[in-house]
Amino acid sequence: MIGRMEKAARLIWPVLSLALVLVVLAALLSLGPMPLQRTATEAFIRLIVVIGIYIFIGNSGILSFGHVSFMAIGAYGSALLTIPPTMKKIVLDLPPFMTALQLPTIPAAVIAATLSSIFAFLIGVPLMRLSGISAAMGTFASLAIVYVVISNWKEVTGGASALIGLPVYADIWVTLIYALLALGLAYAYQESRYGRRLRASRENEVAALATGINVRRERLIAFVFSAFIVGFGGVLHAHFIGVLSSSSFYLDVTFITLAMLVIGGMNSLAGAVTGTIVVSVLGELLRLIEAGFDIGTVHLAAPRGLREVGLSFLMLMILLFRPQGLTSGREFAWPIAPRAG
Amino acid sequence: MQSVRAADGGTLEARDVHVRFEGVRAISGASLHLGQNEILGLIGPNGAGKTTLVNVLTGFQRPDKGSVWLSGRNVTGRTPFQLARDGVARTFQGVRLFGGLSVFQNVEAGALGVGLGRHRARERADEVLQWLNLASQAMARADALPFGEERRVGIARALAMRPRFLLLDEPAAGLNEHECDELRDVIRDIRRRLDCGVLLIEHNMAVIMGLCDRIHVLDQGRSIAEGAPSDIRANSDVKKAYLGEDFV
């Protein structure tokens, strides 16, 4: 009986410990001033995106520079489904049924994230034939395509001008709940037969094929699933800011989310969470230093761009001295040592 | 003769297989059949095309000419994972474990690969680890193992697939005498317990002669002889292939 309970504890501890950390952080930060709460909310949204990216990169071992395109599709998809018709009539030029359509936020979010998945499936079928650097470049190309389309498709996305009028509902608690869901789903996937088969192929593709693993298919499953989670992150981003512009779904976010994953350690869920927390905290500190502070009449401020330079420097150090990331690609293990025998 | 064998269920066959690499003939006319419940040795000098033939039989190499048959069905051009799911397992000369995973996860992956769920795969992995005396190493990382154990995990992973045919590419290379003896017991055990046909590529003649029901000899990509161990030992073509013209 005790043995079985201990076994169960061992199994869920890696994800339970992370969930506890997030809940405690949210509880503490929710007591802080509004700007701090907003920073925390933004960090939880980033976390959902990073967990989504991790589902693919971490389990398959294939780098993707394209996942932010799924975020964009989720964000714009949900925007089109939730902006009030009167507003849509003014800023967009949609077919009548699309203009009239307005859904409650949760169904809209699920549909938008599903659209990201469908897009991932369509580009994934050819992309999953590639591996290594060509796969990474292929995903990058898909990001560029989505970015350019969104920036120019005036009728549907508003083009270069920002899209406004989205209902704002993503606060710290809402994003916490979705972050916990993402965490649970990611862990369930990596512990499933699908996740295990993909992780085997990450270690040795040839041996995986020889043991009956359809590597391409397993990669595609992870790609589509990860697009759903990242798409959901995009949805929450949209309904946190309330305003969408295409430039918020391009290189900056791609860099920062990948930096989070690399710094934390891209082979474990614990790495995705650790990296997001560390980079968010550090980024915030650097931003404060950048903004400067007053001592008496003297205003001290660091040069602009300190945040980007600081984070890049940290990533470089990690790559050089701890290439498996802060967590070394491990999950957090059950802290009690197994009894002898 | 061959079609009769095919009818009773278990054979893996190469028929007149040819493979070229950028104009160089790696295999030019190799044919062999492996029945269930038999141990077939595949020997030949370095560069004779033994591994290439295994690659053809497991779908990693598409033959330029000739065909592969599994229990009477033409399976030429099937992908490696399809053949693996149909019961053809192999090990690699370079072992190729899933280095960052534990020994247990390596073996479990074999069972998951052929379609088992987590629960049954776990049971099967436990069973195979017990069998191959690896249970105490189950939680060790695969890339931290000593060489001999690494090879044993490679075999365990293939056995977790419950194969009908198991192709072992130089499993004794680099093993000490004690480990070689253990390996021999394991291979005998595999045939007995799994009713599985074993193809054994090996340079260690003690292992080959002691284990095999039949031996197939490749030289310069061609099948030059096949027979019982005693016949092969006496065969002059085989001596010529191994030792050169002058010694015969």
Contacts between the chains, C-beta under 8 A, distances in Angstrom:
chain1	res1	chain2	res2	distance
A	191	B	118	7.5
A	192	B	118	6.9
A	193	B	112	5.0
A	193	B	116	7.6
A	193	B	117	5.8
A	193	B	118	5.4
A	193	B	121	7.1
A	196	B	105	7.1
A	196	B	108	6.9
A	196	B	109	6.5
A	196	B	112	5.4
A	196	B	118	7.2
A	197	B	109	6.8
A	197	B	112	5.3
A	197	B	113	6.4
A	199	B	98	7.7
A	199	B	101	6.8
A	199	B	105	7.8
A	200	B	98	4.9
A	200	B	101	6.7
A	200	B	105	7.5
A	200	B	106	7.7
A	200	B	109	4.0
A	200	B	112	7.6
A	200	B	113	7.4
A	202	B	100	7.8
A	203	B	97	7.7
A	203	B	98	3.6
A	203	B	99	5.5
A	203	B	100	5.3
A	203	B	101	5.8
A	204	B	96	5.0
A	204	B	97	7.0
A	204	B	98	5.5
A	204	B	99	7.1
A	206	B	60	7.5
A	206	B	92	7.5
A	206	B	96	6.1
A	207	B	92	6.9
A	207	B	96	4.1
A	207	B	97	7.1
A	207	B	98	6.6
A	207	B	157	7.8
A	208	B	81	8.0
A	208	B	98	7.7
A	208	B	109	7.4
A	208	B	113	7.2
A	209	B	60	7.6
A	209	B	79	7.3
A	209	B	80	4.1
A	209	B	81	5.0
A	209	B	84	7.3
A	210	B	58	6.5
A	210	B	60	7.7
A	210	B	80	5.7
A	210	B	81	7.9
A	210	B	84	5.9
A	210	B	89	7.3
A	210	B	90	5.5
A	210	B	92	7.5
A	210	B	96	7.9
A	210	B	158	8.0
A	211	B	81	7.9
A	211	B	84	5.9
A	211	B	89	7.5
A	211	B	109	5.8
A	211	B	110	4.8
A	211	B	113	3.6
A	211	B	114	7.4
A	211	B	157	6.4
A	211	B	158	7.5
A	211	B	161	6.2
A	212	B	81	5.1
A	212	B	84	3.6
A	212	B	85	4.5
A	212	B	110	7.8
A	212	B	113	3.5
A	212	B	114	4.4
A	212	B	115	7.2
A	212	B	161	6.3
A	213	B	81	5.8
A	213	B	109	7.4
A	213	B	112	7.6
A	213	B	113	4.5
A	214	B	81	5.0
A	215	B	81	7.3
A	267	B	100	7.2
A	329	B	100	7.3
